[in-house]
Amino acid sequence: MKTAFSYFSKNAELNGIVDSPSSPGAPFVVYVPGVSGGALSEKTEPMAEAFVRAGFTFIRFELRSYVKPDAFSHGSLKEDVTDIRNAIAHLSRNFWMEDFFVVAKSFGGLRALLAVHENVSAFGFLAPAIFTSETSTVENLLAKPYGQIERVEDFRIKKSEWKKWRVPTIVVHGDDDEVVPLSNSESLLSLIPKNVVKKLSIIAWAGHSFNEKNQLEATVADISDFFRSINWRDQP
């Protein structure tokens, strides 16, 4: 079942879609896209359908960065974080979404990382464009328009911050990714404390976008199995 909704963020009305299975009580998955397209684009439909078949309610929504022509070059990470937080607040009030999972693609991983902290049962990162260094650059770039930033690699999270990570996490990465190297995901997971539930899933022959049907199905299957293994009702 497909349900449309709208939410407001800084006086802008933005749209979203809730795809849900016929059985009630399905756990929620909130999707945060990367830079190559909005969450409501046709390319996201197969993923939504796959998660619904797996028994999840799949939620996606617009960000101001994608709504109008050239909006992305004028948007910023700070603006995206605000939109995500406002969307989740709307969903919590109107769809009784208390606990939920997050699936974030590429640069969407950084967006989700900064925007969502509470009530997340587990994260699923798809080829995350999340980069680290000894010092953080995010604070200085947070409000800077994307059009003035040369590379997503310019956004750097401080390595020591990952030592505080406590949320169960699965990272899915293709072994043929030429945009974000697999080694980056391996490094990210190595920074997460050993007592945190974590997993790296490598999809054979997959590039950065998991375009082939079998690659997407394998990706959703691995994430779904990981999410189901988490006792999500009891997460803090």
N, C-alpha and C positions, 0 to 999 in steps of 0.2 A: 504494500500500500504506500502511495506517495502523497505526502502532505506538504503543501507550501506554507511558508510563514515569512513574516517580515520583522525586522528589528531596527531600532534606531541607534546610531552612533554619531555623536557630535552633529546632530540635526540632519544627518543623512539617513534616508530610509533604504535599507539593504534587504535583499531577499535570501531565502534559504529553502532547503528541501529536507524533509525527513522521510527516508525510505525504511519501512518497517515490515517485518514478517507478519503473517496472519496470527501467529500465536502471541498472546499478551505476555508482558514481563520480560521482553528481550533486553539484554544489556545494551547500553548506548555506546556507539563509537563516533567520536567527533573527528572529522577530517580537516586537516590544515594543508593547503596546497603549496607547491613551490612557486617559482617565478615564471614558469612556462605557460601557465593558464589558470583561470579561475576554477573554483571548486564546482561551479554549476555548468562547466563546459561539458560537451558530449564525451570527451575523453575520460571523464570520471564515472560515467554511467556503468561501464563494465565492473568497476571496483565496487560501486554501490550494490549492484546486483549480486556480486559474489559474496559480500558480507551479509546481505539479507538471506541468501541461501544457506549461509553458515549459522544463521540464527541470531544475528545482531541487528539492531536498529542503527542505521547509518545516517549521520547528520553532516550536512555541508552547507556553507553559506558564503555569500559575497563579502569581499573586503573592498573598501573604497579604492584601493590600489588598482582594481580591475574593472570598475564600473563604467568608466567612460574613456574615450580615446586619449592616449598619452597620460592617463591618470597615473600609471605606474611610475613614470619618470619623475612625477611630482610627489608621489607618495613616499612614506618613510616607514622604517621599522616601528617607530613609536606609534604611528597611526594604525598600523596593522595590529599591534598588540592591544591597543585600545578597542579596535573593532572586535577582536576575538573575545576579549573579556566581556564586552557588552552583549555579544551574541550568546555566550554561555550563561550570562545572568538572565537573559530573556528565556532561554531554554529551561533553566532551572525553575523559573517562575511559572512558565506556561506549559511545560511538558513534564513537570515533576522529575526533572533530571537531577538526581542527587549525586550518585557515583557514576563514573563513565571512564571509558578508555579513550586514548588519543592515538590517532594514526596521522603521521606527518611526513610529507614527501619533500626531500631535498632541502631547499631553503626554508620550507615550512617547518622543518625541525627546529630551527632557531626561533622562529615566530612562536611556536608552541612552547618551547622551553622558557621563554620570557613571559608569556601570557598566562600560562596555566600552571597552577601550583596545588590548589586544593581540590579534594574529591576525585583525583585521578587514580584509578586502580592500577593502570599500567600504561606504558608508552610503547608504541610501535613506530620506529623510525625507518623510512624507506630511503636508502642511499642518502643519508643525512649530510647536507652541506653545513655542518657544524664544525668549526675549526677552533683550535685551541693554541694558546701560547702561555708563557709565564705571566704575562700581564694582559689585562682585558682592554679591548678597543671599543667594545660595544657602547659604553656610556658616551663616548665622544661622537659616535656615529648614529646614535639612536634617532635623532631628529633630522638628520641630514637626508635630503631627497635622494632617492635611489639613482636618479639620473646623474648625480654628482659623485657616485661611488663606482670605481673602476671594476672591482671584482667582489664577489660575495666572500672570497677568502679574506677580504679586509676586515670582516667582522670576526673578532677573536674572543672566545670565552676563556677566562682564566682557568688554567688546569686544576688549580687547587679547589675550585668550585665543584668539580666533579666528585671530589672526595666526600662531599656532603650529600651526594645523591642517594635517595632512599627508595625511589619508586621502581618497581619491577620493569625491566626494559628488554625489548627485543629489537635488534637491528637487522634489517634485511638488505642485502647488497648483491648486485650482480657481479660476477667475476669478469665481465667484459665491459665494465663501466669506464668510459674514457673522460667523464666529466668530473666525478668525484672518485678518487681511487679507493679501492677496497681497504687498503691499508689505513685510511683515515677512520673508517668504522672500527677496525680492529684496535686502533689506538684509543678511540673514545671508550670502548667497552673496557679496555685495560685500566682506565682511570677510575671506573666505578668500583666502589668497595666490593670485596669478595663476598661479603655477607648479604649483598643485594641480589635478588633473583635476576639473572640476565642471560641473554642468548644471542649468538650471531648465527644468522641463517644465510647461507650463500646460494644464490640461484645461478645454476650453470648457464653459460652463454648469454646471460641477460646484460643489457646495457643499463643506462641510467634511468630509462623510463619504463622498463618492464613491459614493452609493447606487445610482445607475443602473448596469445591467449594462455598457453600453458605456463608461461612465466608468471603472469598475473594470478592464475589459479594457485600455483605453488606458493606465491607470496601471501595471498589471503589465507590459504590453508595453514601455513606456518604461524602467521600472526594469530589466527583464530584459535589454534591449538594452544598457543602460549597464553592468550587471554583466558581461555577456559581453565587453564591450569592454576590461575590465580584465584584465590578465594576473595573475589572482588567485593562482596558484601561486607567483609571484615577489614578492608583496607582502611588505614587512618585517613 
